[in-house]
Every structure is written in structure tokens, then in C-alpha cells.
Amino acid sequence: MHTVLVVAGGFALLAVCLLIGRFFGGGKSVAKASLVFLPLWLLGAGVNMWVGVARAGYSVNEELPVFLIVFAVPAAVGFAIWWKCRVR
């Protein structure tokens, strides 16, 4: 359940980035906003992994597959949005 909530948080961060990009100028800004989202989300997913290792007691080997899923799902959508918006 926690993983689903964190992934949902990633989509919320993506939505905020896209809204800011849309506010500041349309298609090219949305593409740039989706690229800005990627390192922000990498940091967020990394913090989630750190919490799992340092606070919850999981090993890095146990937490790494969860980190990859948590990062990859919203990042793939962000990358797809960048791809679609940059082609225009």
C-alpha cells in the first residue's frame, strides 16, 4: 500500500510540474517541466528508499527493486509527455 501511495505522490509531483510549465508558456514549457520533474522525482524516490533502509529496517537489496518501480512508473509517464511535447 505504501508503494502505491508513493507512486501516486510521484504523479502528483508530475502534475504540479506540468501545471507550472503550462502556466509559463505552453507546449515547450510543458516539455521542459516534464524534464525538470525527472531529477526531482529521482530525489523523492531516493528519499523514500533511504527511509525504507534507515528507518524501516530493510536492506538496500530489499529496497532497490521497490525504488526502481517507484521511480520508473511516474518517470516513464513524464518521459512520454516530454517526448510528445517536444515533437510539436
DSSP file (Angstrom, degrees, kcal/mol; ACC not computed):
  #  RESIDUE AA STRUCTURE BP1 BP2  ACC     N-H-->O    O-->H-N    N-H-->O    O-->H-N    TCO  KAPPA ALPHA  PHI   PSI    X-CA   Y-CA   Z-CA
    1    1 A M     >        0   0    0      0, 0.0     4,-2.0     0, 0.0     5,-0.2   0.000 360.0 360.0 360.0 -40.1    0.0    0.0    0.0
    2    2 A H  H  >  +     0   0    0      1,-0.2     4,-2.3     2,-0.2     5,-0.2   0.897 360.0  53.7 -60.9 -40.4    2.8    2.4    0.8
    3    3 A T  H  > S+     0   0    0      1,-0.2     4,-2.5     2,-0.2    -1,-0.2   0.905 107.0  50.9 -62.0 -41.9    4.4    1.9   -2.6
    4    4 A V  H  > S+     0   0    0      1,-0.2     4,-2.3     2,-0.2    -1,-0.2   0.897 110.4  49.8 -62.9 -40.6    1.1    2.8   -4.3
    5    5 A L  H  X S+     0   0    0     -4,-2.0     4,-1.9     2,-0.2    -2,-0.2   0.889 110.8  48.9 -66.4 -38.8    0.9    6.0   -2.2
    6    6 A V  H  X S+     0   0    0     -4,-2.3     4,-1.8     2,-0.2    -2,-0.2   0.912 111.2  49.3 -68.4 -41.7    4.5    6.9   -3.1
    7    7 A V  H  X S+     0   0    0     -4,-2.5     4,-2.1     2,-0.2    -2,-0.2   0.907 109.8  52.2 -62.3 -40.8    3.8    6.3   -6.8
    8    8 A A  H  X S+     0   0    0     -4,-2.3     4,-2.1     1,-0.2    -1,-0.2   0.879 106.5  54.1 -62.0 -37.0    0.7    8.4   -6.5
    9    9 A G  H  X S+     0   0    0     -4,-1.9     4,-2.4     2,-0.2    -1,-0.2   0.867 105.5  53.8 -62.9 -36.3    2.9   11.1   -4.9
   10   10 A G  H  X S+     0   0    0     -4,-1.8     4,-2.3     2,-0.2    -2,-0.2   0.905 108.7  47.9 -63.9 -42.1    5.1   10.9   -8.0
   11   11 A F  H  X S+     0   0    0     -4,-2.1     4,-2.4     2,-0.2    -2,-0.2   0.864 110.1  52.9 -67.0 -34.8    2.1   11.5  -10.3
   12   12 A A  H  X S+     0   0    0     -4,-2.1     4,-2.3     2,-0.2    -2,-0.2   0.916 109.5  48.5 -65.1 -42.4    1.1   14.4   -8.1
   13   13 A L  H  X S+     0   0    0     -4,-2.4     4,-2.5     2,-0.2    -2,-0.2   0.901 110.8  51.4 -63.3 -40.5    4.5   16.0   -8.4
   14   14 A L  H  X S+     0   0    0     -4,-2.3     4,-2.7     2,-0.2    -2,-0.2   0.919 109.1  50.7 -61.2 -43.7    4.4   15.4  -12.2
   15   15 A A  H  X S+     0   0    0     -4,-2.4     4,-2.5     2,-0.2    -2,-0.2   0.907 110.2  49.4 -62.0 -42.1    1.0   17.2  -12.3
   16   16 A V  H  X S+     0   0    0     -4,-2.3     4,-2.3     2,-0.2    -1,-0.2   0.931 111.9  48.5 -63.4 -44.7    2.4   20.1  -10.4
   17   17 A C  H  X S+     0   0    0     -4,-2.5     4,-2.4     1,-0.2    -2,-0.2   0.915 112.9  48.1 -60.9 -43.2    5.4   20.4  -12.7
   18   18 A L  H  X S+     0   0    0     -4,-2.7     4,-2.7     2,-0.2    -1,-0.2   0.885 110.3  51.2 -67.2 -38.3    3.2   20.2  -15.7
   19   19 A L  H  X S+     0   0    0     -4,-2.5     4,-2.4     2,-0.2    -1,-0.2   0.905 110.9  48.7 -65.1 -40.1    0.8   22.8  -14.4
   20   20 A I  H  X S+     0   0    0     -4,-2.3     4,-1.7     2,-0.2    -2,-0.2   0.920 112.6  48.7 -64.2 -42.8    3.7   25.2  -13.7
   21   21 A G  H  < S+     0   0    0     -4,-2.4     5,-0.4     1,-0.2     9,-0.2   0.904 111.8  48.7 -62.5 -41.4    5.0   24.5  -17.2
   22   22 A R  H >X S+     0   0    0     -4,-2.7     3,-1.2     1,-0.2     4,-1.0   0.891 109.4  53.2 -64.5 -39.9    1.6   25.2  -18.7
   23   23 A F  H 3< S+     0   0    0     -4,-2.4    -1,-0.2     1,-0.3    -2,-0.2   0.852 108.9  50.6 -63.5 -34.9    1.3   28.4  -16.7
   24   24 A F  T 3< S-     0   0    0     -4,-1.7    -1,-0.3    -5,-0.1    -2,-0.2   0.240 135.5 -41.4 -95.0  14.1    4.6   29.7  -18.0
   25   25 A G  T <4 S-     0   0    0     -3,-1.2     3,-0.4    -4,-0.1     4,-0.3   0.709  72.1-104.6 143.5  20.3    4.1   29.1  -21.7
   26   26 A G  S  X S+     0   0    0     -4,-1.0     4,-2.3    -5,-0.4     5,-0.2  -0.426  81.0   2.4  85.4-148.7    2.5   26.1  -23.3
   27   27 A G  H  > S+     0   0    0      1,-0.2     4,-2.2     2,-0.2    -1,-0.2   0.853 129.0  43.1 -56.3 -51.8    4.0   23.2  -25.2
   28   28 A K  H  > S+     0   0    0     -3,-0.4     4,-2.2     1,-0.2    -1,-0.2   0.880 116.1  50.0 -65.7 -36.3    7.7   23.8  -25.0
   29   29 A S  H  > S+     0   0    0     -4,-0.3     4,-2.6     2,-0.2    -1,-0.2   0.852 108.4  52.7 -69.8 -33.6    7.4   24.8  -21.3
   30   30 A V  H  X S+     0   0    0     -4,-2.3     4,-2.1    -9,-0.2    -2,-0.2   0.905 109.0  50.3 -65.9 -40.5    5.4   21.6  -20.6
   31   31 A A  H  X S+     0   0    0     -4,-2.2     4,-1.3     1,-0.2    -2,-0.2   0.923 112.7  45.9 -62.5 -43.3    8.2   19.6  -22.2
   32   32 A K  H  X S+     0   0    0     -4,-2.2     4,-2.1     1,-0.2    -2,-0.2   0.896 110.2  54.4 -65.9 -39.4   10.8   21.4  -20.1
   33   33 A A  H  X S+     0   0    0     -4,-2.6     4,-1.9     1,-0.2    -1,-0.2   0.870 105.1  53.3 -62.9 -37.2    8.7   20.9  -17.0
   34   34 A S  H  X S+     0   0    0     -4,-2.1     4,-0.9     1,-0.2    -1,-0.2   0.835 109.7  48.9 -68.8 -30.0    8.5   17.2  -17.6
   35   35 A L  H  < S+     0   0    0     -4,-1.3     3,-0.3     2,-0.2    -2,-0.2   0.850 108.7  52.6 -74.3 -34.1   12.3   17.1  -17.8
   36   36 A V  H  X S+     0   0    0     -4,-2.1     4,-1.3     1,-0.2    -2,-0.2   0.858 103.3  60.5 -65.6 -34.5   12.6   19.1  -14.6
   37   37 A F  H  X S+     0   0    0     -4,-1.9     4,-3.0     1,-0.2     5,-0.3   0.859  92.2  67.6 -59.7 -37.2   10.3   16.5  -12.9
   38   38 A L  H  X S+     0   0    0     -4,-0.9     4,-2.2    -3,-0.3    -1,-0.2   0.918 104.3  38.1 -59.4 -51.8   12.7   13.7  -13.5
   39   39 A P  H  > S+     0   0    0      0, 0.0     4,-2.2     0, 0.0    -1,-0.2   0.870 116.2  54.4 -68.3 -31.9   15.6   14.7  -11.2
   40   40 A L  H  X S+     0   0    0     -4,-1.3     4,-2.3     1,-0.2    -2,-0.2   0.927 111.7  44.1 -62.4 -42.7   13.0   15.9   -8.6
   41   41 A W  H  X S+     0   0    0     -4,-3.0     4,-3.2     2,-0.2     5,-0.3   0.852 108.8  56.8 -72.3 -34.1   11.3   12.6   -8.7
   42   42 A L  H  X S+     0   0    0     -4,-2.2     4,-2.1    -5,-0.3    -1,-0.2   0.924 109.9  46.5 -59.5 -43.1   14.7   10.7   -8.5
   43   43 A L  H  X S+     0   0    0     -4,-2.2     4,-2.3     2,-0.2    -2,-0.2   0.925 113.3  48.7 -63.7 -45.0   15.4   12.7   -5.4
   44   44 A G  H  X S+     0   0    0     -4,-2.3     4,-2.1     2,-0.2    -2,-0.2   0.915 112.9  46.3 -62.4 -44.1   12.0   11.9   -4.0
   45   45 A A  H  X S+     0   0    0     -4,-3.2     4,-2.1     1,-0.2    -1,-0.2   0.862 111.5  53.5 -66.8 -35.0   12.2    8.2   -4.7
   46   46 A G  H  X S+     0   0    0     -4,-2.1     4,-2.6    -5,-0.3    -2,-0.2   0.890 107.4  50.3 -65.8 -39.4   15.7    8.2   -3.3
   47   47 A V  H  X S+     0   0    0     -4,-2.3     4,-2.5     2,-0.2    -2,-0.2   0.911 109.1  52.1 -63.5 -41.8   14.4    9.7    0.0
   48   48 A N  H  X S+     0   0    0     -4,-2.1     4,-2.0     1,-0.2    -2,-0.2   0.908 110.7  47.8 -60.2 -41.3   11.8    7.0    0.1
   49   49 A M  H  X S+     0   0    0     -4,-2.1     4,-2.1     2,-0.2    -2,-0.2   0.918 110.0  52.1 -65.2 -42.9   14.4    4.4   -0.3
   50   50 A W  H  X S+     0   0    0     -4,-2.6     4,-3.5     1,-0.2     5,-0.5   0.912 109.0  50.2 -60.4 -42.3   16.6    6.0    2.4
   51   51 A V  H  X>S+     0   0    0     -4,-2.5     4,-1.9     1,-0.2     5,-1.9   0.909 109.7  51.4 -62.1 -41.5   13.6    5.9    4.8
   52   52 A G  H  <5S+     0   0    0     -4,-2.0     6,-2.3     3,-0.2    -1,-0.2   0.868 118.8  36.4 -63.2 -36.4   13.0    2.3    4.0
   53   53 A V  H  <5S+     0   0    0     -4,-2.1     4,-0.4     4,-0.2    -2,-0.2   0.933 126.2  34.5 -81.5 -49.6   16.6    1.4    4.7
   54   54 A A  H  <5S+     0   0    0     -4,-3.5    -3,-0.2    -5,-0.2    -2,-0.2   0.875 133.2  20.9 -78.3 -38.4   17.4    3.7    7.6
   55   55 A R  T  <5S+     0   0    0     -4,-1.9    -3,-0.2    -5,-0.5    -4,-0.1   0.840 125.8  43.1-102.3 -39.5   14.0    3.8    9.4
   56   56 A A  S   <S-     0   0    0     -5,-1.9    -3,-0.2     2,-0.1    -4,-0.1   0.637 101.3-122.5 -88.1 -14.0   12.1    0.7    8.4
   57   57 A G        +     0   0    0     -4,-0.4    -4,-0.2    -6,-0.3     2,-0.1   0.605  58.8 143.8  88.0  11.0   15.0   -1.6    8.7
   58   58 A Y        -     0   0    0     -6,-2.3    -1,-0.3     1,-0.1     2,-0.1  -0.488  49.6-117.0 -78.6 154.9   15.0   -3.0    5.1
   59   59 A S     >  -     0   0    0     -2,-0.1     4,-2.1     1,-0.1     3,-0.2  -0.480  24.5-111.6 -83.7 163.5   18.3   -3.8    3.4
   60   60 A V  H  > S+     0   0    0      1,-0.2     4,-2.3     2,-0.2    -1,-0.1   0.890 119.9  56.1 -61.0 -38.5   19.4   -2.0    0.3
   61   61 A N  H  4 S+     0   0    0      1,-0.2    -1,-0.2     2,-0.2    -3,-0.0   0.842 110.2  44.6 -63.8 -32.9   18.9   -5.2   -1.7
   62   62 A E  H  > S+     0   0    0     -3,-0.2     4,-0.5     1,-0.2    -1,-0.2   0.849 117.8  43.8 -76.5 -34.7   15.3   -5.5   -0.5
   63   63 A E  H  X S+     0   0    0     -4,-2.1     4,-2.6     1,-0.2    -2,-0.2   0.730  95.6  76.4 -84.8 -23.9   14.6   -1.8   -1.1
   64   64 A L  H  X S+     0   0    0     -4,-2.3     4,-2.4     1,-0.2     5,-0.2   0.898  94.1  48.2 -60.7 -45.6   16.2   -1.5   -4.5
   65   65 A P  H  > S+     0   0    0      0, 0.0     4,-1.9     0, 0.0    -1,-0.2   0.890 113.3  49.3 -62.6 -35.5   13.5   -3.2   -6.6
   66   66 A V  H  X S+     0   0    0     -4,-0.5     4,-3.0     2,-0.2     5,-0.2   0.915 109.7  51.9 -66.7 -42.2   10.9   -1.1   -4.9
   67   67 A F  H  X S+     0   0    0     -4,-2.6     4,-2.7     1,-0.2     5,-0.3   0.922 108.4  51.3 -57.7 -45.2   12.9    2.0   -5.6
   68   68 A L  H  X S+     0   0    0     -4,-2.4     4,-2.7     2,-0.2    -1,-0.2   0.898 113.8  43.2 -62.3 -41.2   13.1    1.1   -9.3
   69   69 A I  H  X S+     0   0    0     -4,-1.9     4,-2.0     2,-0.2    -2,-0.2   0.933 113.9  50.8 -68.4 -46.4    9.4    0.6   -9.5
   70   70 A V  H  < S+     0   0    0     -4,-3.0    -2,-0.2     1,-0.2    -1,-0.2   0.887 119.7  36.7 -60.8 -39.9    8.6    3.7   -7.6
   71   71 A F  H  X S+     0   0    0     -4,-2.7     4,-1.9    -5,-0.2    -2,-0.2   0.923 115.4  52.7 -77.1 -44.5   10.9    5.8   -9.8
   72   72 A A  H  X S+     0   0    0     -4,-2.7     4,-2.6    -5,-0.3     5,-0.2   0.838 100.6  57.6 -68.0 -37.1   10.2    4.2  -13.1
   73   73 A V  H  X S+     0   0    0     -4,-2.0     4,-1.4     2,-0.2    -1,-0.2   0.973 116.1  31.9 -65.2 -56.6    6.4    4.3  -13.3
   74   74 A P  H  > S+     0   0    0      0, 0.0     4,-2.6     0, 0.0    -1,-0.2   0.876 118.7  56.4 -67.1 -33.4    6.0    8.1  -12.9
   75   75 A A  H  X S+     0   0    0     -4,-1.9     4,-2.8     1,-0.2    -2,-0.2   0.883 104.2  52.9 -64.6 -37.5    9.3    8.8  -14.7
   76   76 A A  H  X S+     0   0    0     -4,-2.6     4,-2.2     2,-0.2    -1,-0.2   0.900 110.8  46.8 -64.5 -39.6    8.1    6.8  -17.8
   77   77 A V  H  X S+     0   0    0     -4,-1.4     4,-2.3    -5,-0.2    -2,-0.2   0.918 112.9  49.4 -67.6 -42.7    4.9    8.9  -18.0
   78   78 A G  H  X S+     0   0    0     -4,-2.6     4,-2.3     1,-0.2    -2,-0.2   0.902 111.8  48.8 -61.5 -41.1    7.0   12.1  -17.6
   79   79 A F  H  X S+     0   0    0     -4,-2.8     4,-2.6     2,-0.2    -1,-0.2   0.895 110.0  51.5 -65.6 -40.2    9.4   11.0  -20.3
   80   80 A A  H  X S+     0   0    0     -4,-2.2     4,-2.4     2,-0.2    -2,-0.2   0.887 109.7  49.9 -64.6 -38.6    6.4   10.1  -22.6
   81   81 A I  H  X S+     0   0    0     -4,-2.3     4,-2.6     2,-0.2     5,-0.2   0.919 111.0  49.5 -65.5 -42.6    4.9   13.5  -22.0
   82   82 A W  H  X S+     0   0    0     -4,-2.3     4,-2.3     2,-0.2    -2,-0.2   0.930 110.9  50.4 -59.3 -45.1    8.3   15.1  -22.8
   83   83 A W  H  X S+     0   0    0     -4,-2.6     4,-1.0     1,-0.2    -2,-0.2   0.915 113.4  44.7 -60.6 -44.9    8.6   13.0  -26.0
   84   84 A K  H  X S+     0   0    0     -4,-2.4     4,-0.6     1,-0.2     3,-0.2   0.903 116.5  45.2 -68.4 -40.8    5.1   14.0  -27.2
   85   85 A C  H  < S+     0   0    0     -4,-2.6     3,-0.3     1,-0.2    -2,-0.2   0.796 108.6  55.0 -76.5 -28.6    5.5   17.7  -26.4
   86   86 A R  H  < S+     0   0    0     -4,-2.3    -1,-0.2    -5,-0.2    -2,-0.2   0.763  99.4  62.3 -77.2 -22.7    9.0   18.1  -27.9
   87   87 A V  H  <        0   0    0     -4,-1.0    -1,-0.2     1,-0.2    -2,-0.2   0.793 360.0 360.0 -72.1 -28.8    7.9   16.8  -31.3
   88   88 A R     <        0   0    0     -4,-0.6    -1,-0.2    -3,-0.3    -2,-0.1   0.510 360.0 360.0 -53.9 360.0    5.4   19.6  -31.8
